[in-house]
Amino acid sequence: MTTPLLAVDDLRKHFLLGGGLLGRHARSLKAVDGVSFTLEKGETLSLVGESGCGKSTVARSLMRLFPPTSGQVVLGGRRIDDLSAGALRPLRRRIQMVFQDPFSSLNPRMRVRDILAEPIRNFGLARNRADLDGRLAALMERVGLPREALSRFPHEFSGGQRQRIGIARALAAEPDLIICDEAVSALDVSVKAQIVNLLQDLQKELDLALLFISHDLAIVEHMTHRVAVMYLGKIVEIGPRREIFLAPRHPYTQALLSAVPVPEPDAGRTRIVLRGDVPSPINPPAGCRFHTRCPHAFERCRTEEPRLDPVGGDHFAACHLDGAALPAQAA
Amino acid sequence: MTLLSVENLQVHFRTPDGVNRAVDGVSFAIRAGETLAIVGESGCGKSVTSMSILRLLPEPPARLAGAIRFDGRDLLQLPEREMRHIRGNAISVIFQEPMTSLNPVLTVGRQIGETLRLHQGLSRKDAEERAVEMLTLVGIPEPRRRVREYPHQLSGGMRQRVMIAIALACSPKLLIADEPTTALDVTIQAQILDLMRDLKRRVGAAIMLITHDLGVVAEVADRVVVMYAGRKVEEAAVRDLFRSPRHPYTRGLMGAVPRLGAAEQPGAPQRLAEIPGMVPSLKTRIDGCVFAGRCPSATDLCRSHAPALEPKAPGHLAACHYAPKDALAA
């Protein structure tokens, strides 16, 4: 078996909240609490879940925008979570990120040319001035923007065009993996389709791996290979797209899928409406974290935390109900 | 019975670099008890239309023309004093962002009671009693405790329930819901949509739902108006619209949205249908069809002459020179 491009093992990120004299009783917010997955070259893995489930914290820990509390991150066979900032720097080229808000993620005082040239210069990718110009022109063409736009400022572009600039900036570093953190969520429907198509084309052309973080399950289904469903800092189900969407095993995945409004007036689906809100990650429920909202919860769920166990092939779910009690349910 | 009719509404904004025609000649009607959805992308004029109905736009820079008839009166002609009797009373509104549209320094009970005391002259005590009833109606547990809490003590879904309670407190005839679930998570969105459907049955208010989410439209609307670049391009009953969209823009929108479950079906498209290009600037006058610049089947006729909104099937209007037309269209 070949080494995966990215392997994340038992990643945890706890934020200390202070409180308590001398920090003895300091509470912590367990944003990510033991997350493991792998990602292959050319593959898309989507992280889905609701606000506060920890999906963005996973992304930021991988980018080392803050240090993880524990766990391992292995990129191309090399452990990177314990590297010093200096040792990590050349490796940062390999993981790039596209952010949600195309208005705040571009420096308004930089021209597009400088925005795109910055990563190329940082990583010393261009041999000379002509090479740099050639790279910039190629990047603009790749994301479908006119070359003349290089001399313009971000405010002169629409939201969709700015997101193209954000993607070009990520590509400039020639990464192996791009993390898209809700990268299409803020865009209008017609523009969203353009950007989703662009990402899929780029993946094919460049054999890019994508970690696609989104709450839009229909978009995820359209473009992903595998899906990891997160709830309160943990992955509750992970598997190939087909398994997750056609035969979800975890009650949370089932509820999540059934809650998506479908643009068909006579769809006539039965919806599982979850009661209540997501509990606080500061003091998550004991046992299975989902038991407070789960329609199937029983005694064991309240005391014992379920493990992420295989339920067939590449498909894993963390639920005490076995296959017999919880038949795979079509969403 | 028609409850509200918007007739040839125009909302233009004076800006330093020209007039922005945010809404340019839009007409539609809402019948008592019905849910009308107004769909479109950012900048199509859907929110400006709803703000105009409540007269919440500052004039100037906004300039409103046309008529908005409600209960036999033209809201655009009413003095501000009379508008205040209508807002929050006969017509109320739920905004998208429940965090910023509630007052952070007043208890939930005060905010629900405010409209009741103002419009129905209830005493503070009676208003609080009624606030508890309203919280019960919108499904907030422990209403007696919650009524004394502040917005920051509530979750996003609960805040939106409070917004709905405020909006419904005076039993409005028309409820305007501007992207009511857009800021919410999908399981919470499902709860709020269920609540809105349930309340519609019990309270009987007409709802004008403003949204960009075709899934939400399909779930709650009776009729749909599609807006593009300040104009209405199509209107139909919800089933007709989804079954046979007539305007190329509506068809484009539907093609651009993946449907959950579709990816696993044989022959599922590998790519989403794109609508090329982007929305035109509203600062230059557009003589032809507003969608001509992005339409796959636009001709010279489209670029020079704006198509009239005409019936293409019974109860189905579209503004397109080439939209298919049924023989029976009246």
Interface residues (C-beta under 8 A of the other chain):
Chain A: E50 S51 S158 G159 G160 Q161 D188 V189 S190 V191 K192 A193 Q194 V196 N197 Q200 H215 L217 A218 I219 E221 H222 R241 R242 F245 L246 A255 L256 L257 S258 A259 V260 P261 V262 P263 E264 P265 D266 A267 R271 V273 L274 D277 V278 A331
Chain B: E41 S42 S155 G156 G157 M158 D185 V186 T187 I188 Q189 A190 Q191 L193 D194 H212 D213 L214 G215 V216 V217 A218 E219 V238 R239 F242 G252 L253 M254 G255 A256 V257 P258 R259 L260 G261 A262 A263 E264 Q270 R271 L272 A273 E274 I275 P276 M278
